[in-house]
Every structure is written in C-alpha cells, then in structure tokens.
C-alpha cells in the first residue's frame, strides 16, 4: 500500500476518534442543533402548527443525531476535497 493511502486511512480514523470522543467524555451534555431552535420559534409564532409528516426514524438521543450529522459533514468534506484534488492534479498533468 502506498504511503499516502496509509496516511489517508490514519487521518480518517483520527477524525472518527475526534468525533466520538466527546460522546464519552461528556455523557450528560446536550448537543442541540438549529432544528430544535427552529421548532421552538415555530411553536411561539403559531401554537396550532401541525408538522406535515413524522420522521421515518428518530435517533435514540441528541448525541447520536449530532454524531450522524458530523459524520455526514466529514464525508461530504472528504468528497469535496477529493474532487478538488483530482481537478488540481488533472490540470497539473494536462499542461
């Protein structure tokens, strides 16, 4: 395996450890997001508001929801970084 592949795998594992560590260090912490705040504001504006639909699956806790969101962001950032890197290398080798 190439050295760069080993480095990439190590960095991905390190990112996962950094994401998961707060869940174990701060077990009683609440990691709230903008969705909850928006729901509160909507309730203040219109107390009779009924959501159009219910979620298919609700994460068991706010921490798990934050973890899934963070993983989604990390994967998206990795894909964007990969695409930009490929474009740069393609441009470099072209001319």
Backbone as CSV, one residue per row, in Angstrom:
resi,resn,N_x,N_y,N_z,CA_x,CA_y,CA_z,C_x,C_y,C_z
1,UNK,0.853,-1.170,0.000,0.000,0.000,0.000,0.902,1.238,0.000
2,UNK,0.495,2.243,-0.740,1.265,3.471,-0.821,1.264,4.190,0.528
3,UNK,2.291,4.989,0.718,2.396,5.765,1.958,1.234,6.756,2.082
4,UNK,0.820,7.360,0.955,-0.277,8.337,1.012,-1.597,7.665,1.393
5,UNK,-1.814,6.428,0.953,-3.033,5.711,1.332,-3.046,5.419,2.829
6,UNK,-1.895,5.031,3.366,-1.803,4.774,4.807,-2.075,6.052,5.588
7,UNK,-1.530,7.155,5.100,-1.739,8.442,5.767,-3.217,8.824,5.725
8,UNK,-3.862,8.638,4.588,-5.285,8.968,4.473,-6.133,8.130,5.409
9,UNK,-5.859,6.838,5.483,-6.611,5.961,6.381,-6.395,6.371,7.837
10,UNK,-5.166,6.688,8.185,-4.866,7.137,9.546,-5.609,8.431,9.873
11,UNK,-5.658,9.368,8.930,-6.360,10.629,9.166,-7.868,10.422,9.301
12,UNK,-8.422,9.515,8.523,-9.851,9.221,8.644,-10.160,8.598,10.000
13,UNK,-9.349,7.666,10.426,-9.546,7.052,11.752,-9.399,8.089,12.862
14,UNK,-8.428,8.982,12.720,-8.233,10.045,13.707,-9.457,10.959,13.759
15,UNK,-10.014,11.293,12.605,-11.214,12.134,12.570,-12.383,11.449,13.267
16,UNK,-12.543,10.143,13.053,-13.628,9.404,13.704,-13.437,9.391,15.218
17,UNK,-12.201,9.202,15.671,-11.918,9.225,17.117,-12.234,10.596,17.693
18,UNK,-11.855,11.658,16.982,-12.127,13.017,17.467,-13.631,13.271,17.544
19,UNK,-14.388,12.723,16.625,-15.838,12.912,16.623,-16.502,12.135,17.758
20,UNK,-16.038,10.922,18.012,-16.682,10.063,19.004,-16.269,10.407,20.445
21,UNK,-15.061,10.896,20.648,-14.535,11.141,21.997,-15.439,12.018,22.859
22,UNK,-15.987,13.140,22.367,-16.849,13.957,23.229,-18.079,13.216,23.755
23,UNK,-18.546,12.229,23.013,-19.713,11.477,23.471,-19.413,10.679,24.733
24,UNK,-18.149,10.254,24.888,-17.773,9.505,26.081,-17.319,10.424,27.211
25,UNK,-16.720,11.554,26.884,-16.226,12.469,27.914,-17.346,13.283,28.548
26,UNK,-18.336,13.646,27.765,-19.445,14.473,28.256,-20.757,13.711,28.084
27,UNK,-20.964,12.707,28.911,-22.127,11.837,28.747,-23.447,12.559,29.004
28,UNK,-23.473,13.534,29.898,-24.718,14.222,30.236,-24.922,15.511,29.462
29,UNK,-24.020,15.835,28.545,-24.109,17.085,27.796,-25.210,17.001,26.742
30,UNK,-25.783,18.149,26.442,-26.785,18.222,25.389,-26.160,18.938,24.199
31,UNK,-26.130,18.248,23.072,-25.593,18.817,21.848,-26.778,19.173,20.951
32,UNK,-27.403,20.320,21.204,-28.579,20.732,20.452,-28.199,21.398,19.148
33,UNK,-29.137,21.400,18.235,-28.871,21.997,16.941,-29.919,23.024,16.573
34,UNK,-29.804,23.515,15.363,-30.705,24.549,14.868,-32.124,24.016,14.669
35,UNK,-32.274,22.724,14.425,-33.612,22.159,14.210,-34.493,22.358,15.441
36,UNK,-33.927,22.097,16.619,-34.699,22.261,17.848,-35.061,23.718,18.087
37,UNK,-34.124,24.603,17.807,-34.393,26.034,17.985,-35.479,26.493,17.025
38,UNK,-35.435,26.019,15.782,-36.458,26.395,14.799,-37.828,25.879,15.232
39,UNK,-37.869,24.690,15.766,-39.137,24.125,16.232,-39.722,24.974,17.359
40,UNK,-38.880,25.449,18.257,-39.346,26.309,19.353,-39.900,27.628,18.826
41,UNK,-39.219,28.227,17.855,-39.672,29.503,17.293,-40.995,29.324,16.564
42,UNK,-41.133,28.239,15.808,-42.395,27.976,15.106,-43.529,27.817,16.113
43,UNK,-43.254,27.136,17.238,-44.266,26.971,18.278,-44.673,28.294,18.898
44,UNK,-43.727,29.237,19.017,-44.051,30.556,19.562,-44.889,31.371,18.573
45,UNK,-44.587,31.250,17.288,-45.307,32.019,16.270,-46.722,31.488,16.082
46,UNK,-46.845,30.162,15.980,-48.145,29.536,15.733,-48.245,28.288,16.601
47,UNK,-48.947,28.406,17.701,-49.060,27.282,18.647,-49.861,26.116,18.067
48,UNK,-50.700,26.358,17.059,-51.530,25.316,16.461,-50.858,24.616,15.287
49,UNK,-49.599,24.899,15.035,-48.900,24.321,13.879,-48.795,22.808,14.004
50,UNK,-49.125,22.124,12.940,-49.003,20.664,12.869,-47.971,20.320,11.804
51,UNK,-46.946,19.516,12.121,-45.971,19.106,11.095,-46.657,18.316,9.984
52,UNK,-46.126,18.415,8.781,-46.715,17.736,7.626,-46.518,16.230,7.691
53,UNK,-45.398,15.797,8.263,-45.138,14.367,8.357,-44.221,14.102,9.539
54,UNK,-44.149,12.845,9.927,-43.275,12.426,11.019,-42.029,11.772,10.436
55,UNK,-40.900,11.869,11.148,-39.686,11.230,10.634,-39.841,9.713,10.568
56,UNK,-39.145,9.108,9.607,-39.180,7.648,9.458,-38.465,6.990,10.627
57,UNK,-37.315,7.556,11.004,-36.523,7.020,12.123,-36.018,8.171,12.956
58,UNK,-36.194,8.078,14.225,-35.727,9.111,15.153,-34.518,8.553,15.907
59,UNK,-33.364,9.231,15.850,-32.199,8.747,16.607,-32.539,8.648,18.093
60,UNK,-31.942,7.673,18.790,-32.290,7.466,20.192,-31.929,8.631,21.109
61,UNK,-30.961,9.464,20.711,-30.611,10.613,21.550,-30.059,11.726,20.673
62,UNK,-29.967,12.903,21.261,-29.414,14.043,20.547,-27.946,13.865,20.212
63,UNK,-27.240,13.129,21.069,-25.823,12.890,20.821,-25.621,12.042,19.570
64,UNK,-26.444,11.029,19.402,-26.349,10.171,18.219,-26.704,10.985,16.971
65,UNK,-27.699,11.837,17.088,-28.076,12.692,15.964,-26.917,13.607,15.573
66,UNK,-26.246,14.190,16.564,-25.080,15.039,16.296,-23.947,14.239,15.674
67,UNK,-23.734,13.028,16.161,-22.688,12.173,15.604,-22.958,11.882,14.133
68,UNK,-24.191,11.516,13.810,-24.529,11.216,12.426,-24.367,12.446,11.536
69,UNK,-24.761,13.605,12.053,-24.598,14.837,11.288,-23.123,15.148,11.066
70,UNK,-22.312,14.962,12.106,-20.872,15.219,11.984,-20.223,14.270,10.977
71,UNK,-20.612,13.015,11.004,-20.078,12.060,10.033,-20.490,12.428,8.613
72,UNK,-21.723,12.895,8.472,-22.192,13.324,7.163,-21.357,14.507,6.664
73,UNK,-21.077,15.451,7.537,-20.257,16.605,7.168,-18.841,16.165,6.804
74,UNK,-18.269,15.259,7.590,-16.907,14.792,7.323,-16.827,14.068,5.986
75,UNK,-17.800,13.228,5.699,-17.808,12.502,4.423,-17.959,13.486,3.266
76,UNK,-18.853,14.448,3.411,-19.041,15.452,2.365,-17.789,16.276,2.129
77,UNK,-17.131,16.685,3.220,-15.892,17.450,3.083,-14.803,16.612,2.428
78,UNK,-14.750,15.330,2.761,-13.768,14.440,2.135,-14.003,14.305,0.646
79,UNK,-15.271,14.163,0.257,-15.594,14.033,-1.172,-15.237,15.319,-1.910
80,UNK,-15.592,16.464,-1.342,-15.271,17.744,-1.978,-13.763,17.921,-2.084
81,UNK,-13.038,17.622,-1.019,-11.575,17.719,-1.055,-10.972,16.790,-2.091
82,UNK,-11.496,15.596,-2.199,-11.001,14.635,-3.181,-11.226,15.152,-4.601
83,UNK,-12.426,15.678,-4.856,-12.739,16.187,-6.192,-11.826,17.357,-6.535
84,UNK,-11.638,18.294,-5.604,-10.736,19.426,-5.868,-9.311,18.952,-6.103
85,UNK,-8.875,17.973,-5.339,-7.528,17.431,-5.523,-7.367,16.781,-6.882
86,UNK,-8.372,16.019,-7.294,-8.329,15.381,-8.615,-8.319,16.423,-9.725
87,UNK,-9.105,17.480,-9.563,-9.130,18.536,-10.568,-7.776,19.239,-10.653
88,UNK,-7.151,19.456,-9.513,-5.851,20.128,-9.495,-4.796,19.242,-10.158
89,UNK,-4.788,17.962,-9.834,-3.824,17.044,-10.438,-4.046,16.892,-11.940
90,UNK,-5.296,16.879,-12.333,-5.618,16.752,-13.754,-5.114,17.983,-14.508
91,UNK,-5.326,19.142,-13.920,-4.873,20.397,-14.524,-3.362,20.446,-14.572
92,UNK,-2.708,19.972,-13.517,-1.250,19.979,-13.436,-0.643,19.049,-14.495
93,UNK,-1.235,17.886,-14.698,-0.679,16.929,-15.647,-1.048,17.266,-17.096
94,UNK,-2.074,18.064,-17.269,-2.536,18.421,-18.608,-1.556,19.340,-19.343
95,UNK,-1.069,20.378,-18.677,-0.295,21.409,-19.376,1.119,21.489,-18.923
